[in-house]
Amino acid sequence: MFKQLLIALAGTVMVLAGSARAEVDPNYRMVLMTENFPPYNMAINGKNYAKEENLNGIAVDIIREMFKRAGIEYNLTLRFPWGRIYKLALENPGYGVFVTARLPDREALFKWVGPIGPDDWVLLGKADSTITLNSLEDAKQYNVGAYKGDAIAEYLLGKGLEPITALRDTENAKKLMAGRIDLWATGDPAGRYLAKQEGITGFKTILRFDSAELYLALNKEVPDEVVQKLQAQLDKMRSEGFVDDIQKNYL
């Protein structure tokens, strides 16, 4: 009996110790960095520098709620260029950067919270389009619009397509709706968001030809309990439909 009591007490101590380790220091504060990347992160005034309440976007709204629920303090800054803020998060304890793709060559460089949302490359058609595609090869028979100089346009060229390029991606949305192109090669949700700003809606995804998930990347020195608490709150927000609701607000 005495031996069983000792075992029970030892188990209780281990549980309590684990709980103590899981607690986040109430004075802990993070520095979060981001860039202009509509519709995920944006300066309200459209400039390349903004702080705190002067930012909005899908990821900004989600991260604000996530940190609020987790009870973790933070400072939020949007600035340019991306390489600078990425380096700050990589080298400084307590820093994080968002949103960024969780790629194999980055996996061990950060601690990750997410996914926050997708960053896909798609071919969009009008809502009533009858076009069906199984691959980019099938798209060669159609007029495909793309954004001049964009990575997507360059990718299509590398695959043997000859996209009709525009100087502004929103021009492709207008050309698609007017029937001047059959398909619009763009990012999703970025393309749909830009089109919505011009009052253009009503698209159908004909082909999704590349896909990535976007995350909050945290410096490796950020305590595991902070990462776990943020991830738990994000998971709960997603299960409640909060994340979907935020996305719908912008798209």
C-alpha atoms as a printed R data frame, in Angstrom:
    type eleno elety resid chain resno       x      y       z
1   ATOM     1    CA   MET     A     1   0.000  0.000   0.000
2   ATOM     2    CA   PHE     A     2   2.791  2.420   0.961
3   ATOM     3    CA   LYS     A     3   4.603  1.659  -2.300
4   ATOM     4    CA   GLN     A     4   1.426  2.327  -4.315
5   ATOM     5    CA   LEU     A     5   0.959  5.634  -2.480
6   ATOM     6    CA   LEU     A     6   4.517  6.720  -3.353
7   ATOM     7    CA   ILE     A     7   3.943  5.868  -7.016
8   ATOM     8    CA   ALA     A     8   0.686  7.858  -7.017
9   ATOM     9    CA   LEU     A     9   2.371 10.844  -5.371
10  ATOM    10    CA   ALA     A    10   5.255 10.708  -7.857
11  ATOM    11    CA   GLY     A    11   2.770 10.721 -10.732
12  ATOM    12    CA   THR     A    12   0.991 13.731  -9.274
13  ATOM    13    CA   VAL     A    13   4.276 15.624  -8.936
14  ATOM    14    CA   MET     A    14   5.160 14.863 -12.567
15  ATOM    15    CA   VAL     A    15   1.762 16.107 -13.764
16  ATOM    16    CA   LEU     A    16   2.110 19.315 -11.746
17  ATOM    17    CA   ALA     A    17   5.642 19.834 -13.038
18  ATOM    18    CA   GLY     A    18   4.429 19.351 -16.586
19  ATOM    19    CA   SER     A    19   1.665 21.890 -16.012
20  ATOM    20    CA   ALA     A    20   4.164 24.380 -14.625
21  ATOM    21    CA   ARG     A    21   6.373 23.976 -17.673
22  ATOM    22    CA   ALA     A    22   3.344 24.504 -19.925
23  ATOM    23    CA   GLU     A    23   2.606 27.900 -18.398
24  ATOM    24    CA   VAL     A    24   3.703 30.960 -20.389
25  ATOM    25    CA   ASP     A    25   5.545 33.744 -18.571
26  ATOM    26    CA   PRO     A    26   2.920 36.540 -18.269
27  ATOM    27    CA   ASN     A    27   5.657 39.093 -19.023
28  ATOM    28    CA   TYR     A    28   6.703 37.355 -22.240
29  ATOM    29    CA   ARG     A    29   6.288 39.591 -25.308
30  ATOM    30    CA   MET     A    30   6.891 38.750 -28.960
31  ATOM    31    CA   VAL     A    31   7.893 40.939 -31.899
32  ATOM    32    CA   LEU     A    32   5.916 40.039 -35.023
33  ATOM    33    CA   MET     A    33   6.995 41.231 -38.468
34  ATOM    34    CA   THR     A    34   5.113 41.139 -41.755
35  ATOM    35    CA   GLU     A    35   4.990 42.664 -45.241
36  ATOM    36    CA   ASN     A    36   2.376 43.863 -47.719
37  ATOM    37    CA   PHE     A    37   0.916 40.651 -49.147
38  ATOM    38    CA   PRO     A    38  -2.824 41.137 -49.823
39  ATOM    39    CA   PRO     A    39  -5.157 39.757 -48.708
40  ATOM    40    CA   TYR     A    40  -3.144 38.201 -45.862
41  ATOM    41    CA   ASN     A    41  -1.133 41.174 -44.565
42  ATOM    42    CA   MET     A    42  -1.637 44.817 -45.563
43  ATOM    43    CA   ALA     A    43  -0.893 48.342 -44.401
44  ATOM    44    CA   ILE     A    44  -4.216 50.172 -44.281
45  ATOM    45    CA   ASN     A    45  -2.643 53.195 -45.986
46  ATOM    46    CA   GLY     A    46  -1.020 50.980 -48.643
47  ATOM    47    CA   LYS     A    47   2.516 52.017 -47.692
48  ATOM    48    CA   ASN     A    48   5.470 49.779 -46.860
49  ATOM    49    CA   TYR     A    49   5.606 50.706 -43.189
50  ATOM    50    CA   ALA     A    50   2.873 50.431 -40.587
51  ATOM    51    CA   LYS     A    51   2.452 49.449 -36.937
52  ATOM    52    CA   GLU     A    52  -0.182 47.863 -34.701
53  ATOM    53    CA   GLU     A    53  -3.750 48.956 -35.562
54  ATOM    54    CA   ASN     A    54  -2.683 50.319 -38.968
55  ATOM    55    CA   LEU     A    55  -2.547 46.782 -40.400
56  ATOM    56    CA   ASN     A    56  -5.285 44.451 -41.568
57  ATOM    57    CA   GLY     A    57  -5.762 41.322 -43.648
58  ATOM    58    CA   ILE     A    58  -6.723 37.681 -43.208
59  ATOM    59    CA   ALA     A    59  -3.518 36.674 -41.408
60  ATOM    60    CA   VAL     A    60  -3.375 39.861 -39.328
61  ATOM    61    CA   ASP     A    61  -6.916 39.317 -38.037
62  ATOM    62    CA   ILE     A    62  -6.300 35.640 -37.317
63  ATOM    63    CA   ILE     A    63  -3.001 36.276 -35.514
64  ATOM    64    CA   ARG     A    64  -4.457 39.080 -33.400
65  ATOM    65    CA   GLU     A    65  -7.247 36.794 -32.204
66  ATOM    66    CA   MET     A    66  -4.866 33.879 -31.675
67  ATOM    67    CA   PHE     A    67  -2.506 35.918 -29.465
68  ATOM    68    CA   LYS     A    68  -5.450 37.460 -27.598
69  ATOM    69    CA   ARG     A    69  -6.879 34.045 -26.760
70  ATOM    70    CA   ALA     A    70  -3.460 32.697 -25.802
71  ATOM    71    CA   GLY     A    71  -2.856 35.693 -23.518
72  ATOM    72    CA   ILE     A    72   0.526 36.437 -25.100
73  ATOM    73    CA   GLU     A    73   1.650 40.045 -25.601
74  ATOM    74    CA   TYR     A    74   3.175 41.175 -28.886
75  ATOM    75    CA   ASN     A    75   4.221 44.132 -31.024
76  ATOM    76    CA   LEU     A    76   3.234 44.135 -34.701
77  ATOM    77    CA   THR     A    77   5.109 45.879 -37.507
78  ATOM    78    CA   LEU     A    78   4.819 45.815 -41.289
79  ATOM    79    CA   ARG     A    79   7.900 46.839 -43.221
80  ATOM    80    CA   PHE     A    80   9.865 46.279 -46.430
81  ATOM    81    CA   PRO     A    81  11.774 44.385 -47.782
82  ATOM    82    CA   TRP     A    82  10.827 40.781 -47.031
83  ATOM    83    CA   GLY     A    83  14.450 39.641 -46.814
84  ATOM    84    CA   ARG     A    84  15.087 42.024 -43.927
85  ATOM    85    CA   ILE     A    85  12.180 40.929 -41.736
86  ATOM    86    CA   TYR     A    86  12.802 37.251 -42.523
87  ATOM    87    CA   LYS     A    87  16.400 37.681 -41.308
88  ATOM    88    CA   LEU     A    88  15.246 39.449 -38.135
89  ATOM    89    CA   ALA     A    89  12.964 36.536 -37.253
90  ATOM    90    CA   LEU     A    90  15.677 34.029 -38.083
91  ATOM    91    CA   GLU     A    91  18.311 35.669 -35.872
92  ATOM    92    CA   ASN     A    92  16.446 37.252 -32.930
93  ATOM    93    CA   PRO     A    93  14.863 35.380 -29.976
94  ATOM    94    CA   GLY     A    94  11.238 36.366 -29.458
95  ATOM    95    CA   TYR     A    95  10.706 37.320 -33.115
96  ATOM    96    CA   GLY     A    96   8.252 35.900 -35.637
97  ATOM    97    CA   VAL     A    97   7.447 36.580 -39.286
98  ATOM    98    CA   PHE     A    98   4.274 35.927 -41.284
99  ATOM    99    CA   VAL     A    99   2.946 34.707 -43.586
100 ATOM   100    CA   THR     A   100   5.503 32.420 -45.157
101 ATOM   101    CA   ALA     A   101   5.423 29.043 -46.881
102 ATOM   102    CA   ARG     A   102   6.574 26.094 -44.781
103 ATOM   103    CA   LEU     A   103   9.077 24.632 -47.213
104 ATOM   104    CA   PRO     A   104  11.431 21.674 -46.619
105 ATOM   105    CA   ASP     A   105  14.550 23.863 -46.667
106 ATOM   106    CA   ARG     A   106  13.025 26.139 -43.996
107 ATOM   107    CA   GLU     A   107  11.595 23.449 -41.738
108 ATOM   108    CA   ALA     A   108  14.480 23.301 -39.256
109 ATOM   109    CA   LEU     A   109  15.083 27.071 -39.249
110 ATOM   110    CA   PHE     A   110  11.926 28.050 -37.342
111 ATOM   111    CA   LYS     A   111   9.169 26.845 -35.075
112 ATOM   112    CA   TRP     A   112   5.846 26.895 -36.895
113 ATOM   113    CA   VAL     A   113   2.240 27.846 -36.117
114 ATOM   114    CA   GLY     A   114  -0.387 27.186 -38.749
115 ATOM   115    CA   PRO     A   115  -1.487 26.716 -41.366
116 ATOM   116    CA   ILE     A   116  -3.076 30.143 -41.599
117 ATOM   117    CA   GLY     A   117  -4.150 29.835 -45.213
118 ATOM   118    CA   PRO     A   118  -3.222 28.625 -48.707
119 ATOM   119    CA   ASP     A   119  -1.096 30.214 -51.397
120 ATOM   120    CA   ASP     A   120  -2.070 28.404 -54.576
121 ATOM   121    CA   TRP     A   121  -1.429 28.923 -58.279
122 ATOM   122    CA   VAL     A   122  -4.598 28.453 -60.256
123 ATOM   123    CA   LEU     A   123  -6.234 28.872 -63.636
124 ATOM   124    CA   LEU     A   124  -9.537 30.661 -63.116
125 ATOM   125    CA   GLY     A   125 -12.460 30.757 -65.518
126 ATOM   126    CA   LYS     A   126 -15.824 32.481 -65.439
127 ATOM   127    CA   ALA     A   127 -18.397 30.863 -63.189
128 ATOM   128    CA   ASP     A   128 -20.248 29.419 -66.199
129 ATOM   129    CA   SER     A   129 -17.100 28.149 -67.931
130 ATOM   130    CA   THR     A   130 -17.321 24.661 -69.455
131 ATOM   131    CA   ILE     A   131 -13.529 24.269 -69.735
132 ATOM   132    CA   THR     A   132 -12.077 21.202 -68.024
133 ATOM   133    CA   LEU     A   133  -8.344 20.627 -67.609
134 ATOM   134    CA   ASN     A   134  -6.316 17.737 -66.256
135 ATOM   135    CA   SER     A   135  -2.943 19.460 -66.592
136 ATOM   136    CA   LEU     A   136  -1.251 22.616 -67.822
137 ATOM   137    CA   GLU     A   137  -0.606 20.815 -71.092
138 ATOM   138    CA   ASP     A   138  -4.361 20.856 -71.701
139 ATOM   139    CA   ALA     A   139  -4.385 24.656 -71.267
140 ATOM   140    CA   LYS     A   140  -2.174 25.256 -74.323
141 ATOM   141    CA   GLN     A   141  -5.235 25.367 -76.582
142 ATOM   142    CA   TYR     A   142  -6.707 28.350 -74.664
143 ATOM   143    CA   ASN     A   143  -5.873 32.034 -74.287
144 ATOM   144    CA   VAL     A   144  -4.344 32.336 -70.815
145 ATOM   145    CA   GLY     A   145  -3.859 35.723 -69.162
146 ATOM   146    CA   ALA     A   146  -1.097 36.337 -66.607
147 ATOM   147    CA   TYR     A   147   0.654 39.190 -64.782
148 ATOM   148    CA   LYS     A   148   3.731 40.386 -66.694
149 ATOM   149    CA   GLY     A   149   6.990 39.524 -64.919
150 ATOM   150    CA   ASP     A   150   5.243 37.534 -62.185
151 ATOM   151    CA   ALA     A   151   6.601 34.155 -61.068
152 ATOM   152    CA   ILE     A   152   3.407 32.495 -62.298
153 ATOM   153    CA   ALA     A   153   3.824 33.923 -65.806
154 ATOM   154    CA   GLU     A   154   7.462 32.802 -65.860
155 ATOM   155    CA   TYR     A   155   6.457 29.333 -64.676
156 ATOM   156    CA   LEU     A   156   3.908 29.013 -67.493
157 ATOM   157    CA   LEU     A   157   6.507 30.058 -70.055
158 ATOM   158    CA   GLY     A   158   8.804 27.370 -68.714
159 ATOM   159    CA   LYS     A   159   6.039 24.820 -69.234
160 ATOM   160    CA   GLY     A   160   5.638 25.761 -72.873
161 ATOM   161    CA   LEU     A   161   2.579 28.010 -72.578
162 ATOM   162    CA   GLU     A   162   2.442 31.488 -74.108
163 ATOM   163    CA   PRO     A   163   0.452 33.591 -71.630
164 ATOM   164    CA   ILE     A   164  -1.025 36.919 -72.700
165 ATOM   165    CA   THR     A   165   0.435 39.234 -70.081
166 ATOM   166    CA   ALA     A   166  -0.944 42.418 -68.534
167 ATOM   167    CA   LEU     A   167   0.844 45.138 -66.568
168 ATOM   168    CA   ARG     A   168  -1.687 44.807 -63.716
169 ATOM   169    CA   ASP     A   169  -3.181 41.504 -62.603
170 ATOM   170    CA   THR     A   170  -6.611 43.105 -62.187
171 ATOM   171    CA   GLU     A   171  -6.606 43.730 -65.954
172 ATOM   172    CA   ASN     A   172  -6.707 39.967 -66.422
173 ATOM   173    CA   ALA     A   173  -9.849 39.756 -64.304
174 ATOM   174    CA   LYS     A   174 -11.527 42.314 -66.572
175 ATOM   175    CA   LYS     A   175 -10.324 40.553 -69.731
176 ATOM   176    CA   LEU     A   176 -11.625 37.221 -68.456
177 ATOM   177    CA   MET     A   177 -15.075 38.588 -67.690
178 ATOM   178    CA   ALA     A   178 -15.143 40.330 -71.103
179 ATOM   179    CA   GLY     A   179 -14.213 37.105 -72.908
180 ATOM   180    CA   ARG     A   180 -10.855 38.414 -74.172
181 ATOM   181    CA   ILE     A   181  -9.044 35.538 -72.458
182 ATOM   182    CA   ASP     A   182 -10.323 32.066 -71.591
183 ATOM   183    CA   LEU     A   183  -8.354 31.524 -68.390
184 ATOM   184    CA   TRP     A   184  -6.625 33.694 -65.791
185 ATOM   185    CA   ALA     A   185  -3.416 32.381 -64.220
186 ATOM   186    CA   THR     A   186  -3.096 33.937 -60.776
187 ATOM   187    CA   GLY     A   187  -2.542 33.323 -57.090
188 ATOM   188    CA   ASP     A   188  -5.403 32.215 -54.878
189 ATOM   189    CA   PRO     A   189  -6.690 33.925 -52.775
190 ATOM   190    CA   ALA     A   190  -4.617 36.947 -53.920
191 ATOM   191    CA   GLY     A   191  -6.160 37.138 -57.392
192 ATOM   192    CA   ARG     A   192  -9.750 36.928 -56.205
193 ATOM   193    CA   TYR     A   193  -9.064 39.585 -53.573
194 ATOM   194    CA   LEU     A   194  -7.548 42.015 -56.095
195 ATOM   195    CA   ALA     A   195 -10.476 41.458 -58.450
196 ATOM   196    CA   LYS     A   196 -12.965 42.088 -55.662
197 ATOM   197    CA   GLN     A   197 -11.342 45.473 -55.021
198 ATOM   198    CA   GLU     A   198 -12.325 46.321 -58.615
199 ATOM   199    CA   GLY     A   199 -15.879 45.070 -58.080
200 ATOM   200    CA   ILE     A   200 -15.284 41.877 -60.070
201 ATOM   201    CA   THR     A   201 -16.488 38.523 -58.723
202 ATOM   202    CA   GLY     A   202 -17.747 35.252 -60.148
203 ATOM   203    CA   PHE     A   203 -14.817 32.931 -60.834
204 ATOM   204    CA   LYS     A   204 -14.399 29.188 -61.081
205 ATOM   205    CA   THR     A   205 -11.176 27.289 -60.365
206 ATOM   206    CA   ILE     A   206 -10.463 25.266 -63.491
207 ATOM   207    CA   LEU     A   207  -7.043 23.936 -62.475
208 ATOM   208    CA   ARG     A   208  -4.885 24.183 -59.356
209 ATOM   209    CA   PHE     A   209  -1.320 23.603 -60.549
210 ATOM   210    CA   ASP     A   210   0.742 24.481 -57.478
211 ATOM   211    CA   SER     A   211  -0.057 24.693 -53.785
212 ATOM   212    CA   ALA     A   212   1.577 25.824 -50.543
213 ATOM   213    CA   GLU     A   213   0.386 26.475 -46.990
214 ATOM   214    CA   LEU     A   214   1.266 29.724 -45.226
215 ATOM   215    CA   TYR     A   215   2.400 29.875 -41.586
216 ATOM   216    CA   LEU     A   216   3.629 32.067 -38.763
217 ATOM   217    CA   ALA     A   217   7.364 31.297 -38.492
218 ATOM   218    CA   LEU     A   218   8.852 31.769 -35.015
219 ATOM   219    CA   ASN     A   219  12.492 32.064 -33.998
220 ATOM   220    CA   LYS     A   220  13.919 28.771 -32.735
221 ATOM   221    CA   GLU     A   221  14.433 30.274 -29.251
222 ATOM   222    CA   VAL     A   222  10.707 30.913 -28.739
223 ATOM   223    CA   PRO     A   223   9.640 28.633 -25.840
224 ATOM   224    CA   ASP     A   224   7.816 25.461 -26.858
225 ATOM   225    CA   GLU     A   225   4.964 26.299 -24.482
226 ATOM   226    CA   VAL     A   226   4.352 29.539 -26.406
227 ATOM   227    CA   VAL     A   227   4.281 27.670 -29.722
228 ATOM   228    CA   GLN     A   228   1.969 24.996 -28.339
229 ATOM   229    CA   LYS     A   229  -0.426 27.505 -26.810
230 ATOM   230    CA   LEU     A   230  -0.678 29.506 -30.046
231 ATOM   231    CA   GLN     A   231  -1.202 26.360 -32.120
232 ATOM   232    CA   ALA     A   232  -3.919 25.121 -29.746
233 ATOM   233    CA   GLN     A   233  -5.789 28.425 -30.023
234 ATOM   234    CA   LEU     A   234  -5.495 28.458 -33.822
235 ATOM   235    CA   ASP     A   235  -6.816 24.894 -34.009
236 ATOM   236    CA   LYS     A   236  -9.750 25.882 -31.810
237 ATOM   237    CA   MET     A   237 -10.456 28.984 -33.908
238 ATOM   238    CA   ARG     A   238 -10.508 26.855 -37.044
239 ATOM   239    CA   SER     A   239 -12.869 24.283 -35.503
240 ATOM   240    CA   GLU     A   240 -15.218 27.101 -34.444
241 ATOM   241    CA   GLY     A   241 -15.342 28.489 -38.008
242 ATOM   242    CA   PHE     A   242 -13.553 31.713 -37.019
243 ATOM   243    CA   VAL     A   243 -10.814 31.263 -39.645
244 ATOM   244    CA   ASP     A   244 -13.336 30.616 -42.431
245 ATOM   245    CA   ASP     A   245 -15.355 33.669 -41.381
246 ATOM   246    CA   ILE     A   246 -12.283 35.914 -41.544
247 ATOM   247    CA   GLN     A   247 -11.437 34.646 -45.027
248 ATOM   248    CA   LYS     A   248 -14.988 35.309 -46.208
249 ATOM   249    CA   ASN     A   249 -14.782 38.887 -44.922
250 ATOM   250    CA   TYR     A   250 -11.965 39.613 -47.377
251 ATOM   251    CA   LEU     A   251 -12.954 37.386 -50.297
